[in-house]
Amino acid sequence: MFEFLKNKKEKVETIKAPIEGATISVKKVNDPTFAEEILGKGIAIIPKTGSVVAPVDGIINLVFDTKHAISMTSTQGAEILIHIGLDTVNLRGQFFKTHVEPDQSVKQGDLLIEFDMEEIKNAGYDVTTPIVICNPDHFREIKIMEEKDVKQNEEVMQLILS
């Protein structure tokens, strides 16, 4: 009688790569805050280019004063942190240019931040960029793609809604 319920598809939110580069497990990031998943579950990308685009449609929550990180909420409720590099807060915004501001609506693929990857590396910083889901308990499951090279806007995570 309720056969249609058995065939009901799971509700899935797809997170796209905000940066072109090589994906690695967030657990391999050389920073315990990310590696121990203190801020949430996710993936990291070792960038090949210096631009960050929105991984989903949503609203910008916070653009850090130092421009090295951005927080947003997707239209389906995922709280996403994109943190460009490790310890790059110490650069105080040098080598970063933001293109969005808090409370701004964005579409997947919109340009969020540009950064000078070579200058950041020359200053002695690791450019590995964690992309973290800060509210993992909101989802029944978070599927993270295997390690590989990705282009911007390629799928890197699936969030299965509870």
Secondary structure as GFF3:
##gff-version 3
##sequence-region A 1 162
A	DSSP	alpha_helix	3	6	.	.	.	ID=ss1
A	DSSP	beta_strand	12	16	.	.	.	ID=ss2
A	DSSP	beta_strand	21	25	.	.	.	ID=ss3
A	DSSP	three_ten_helix	26	28	.	.	.	ID=ss4
A	DSSP	alpha_helix	32	35	.	.	.	ID=ss5
A	DSSP	beta_strand	41	47	.	.	.	ID=ss6
A	DSSP	beta_strand	51	53	.	.	.	ID=ss7
A	DSSP	beta_strand	58	63	.	.	.	ID=ss8
A	DSSP	beta_strand	69	74	.	.	.	ID=ss9
A	DSSP	beta_strand	79	83	.	.	.	ID=ss10
A	DSSP	three_ten_helix	88	91	.	.	.	ID=ss11
A	DSSP	beta_strand	96	98	.	.	.	ID=ss12
A	DSSP	beta_strand	105	106	.	.	.	ID=ss13
A	DSSP	beta_strand	111	115	.	.	.	ID=ss14
A	DSSP	alpha_helix	117	122	.	.	.	ID=ss15
A	DSSP	beta_strand	129	133	.	.	.	ID=ss16
A	DSSP	three_ten_helix	136	138	.	.	.	ID=ss17
A	DSSP	beta_strand	139	144	.	.	.	ID=ss18
A	DSSP	beta_strand	149	150	.	.	.	ID=ss19
A	DSSP	beta_strand	155	161	.	.	.	ID=ss20
###
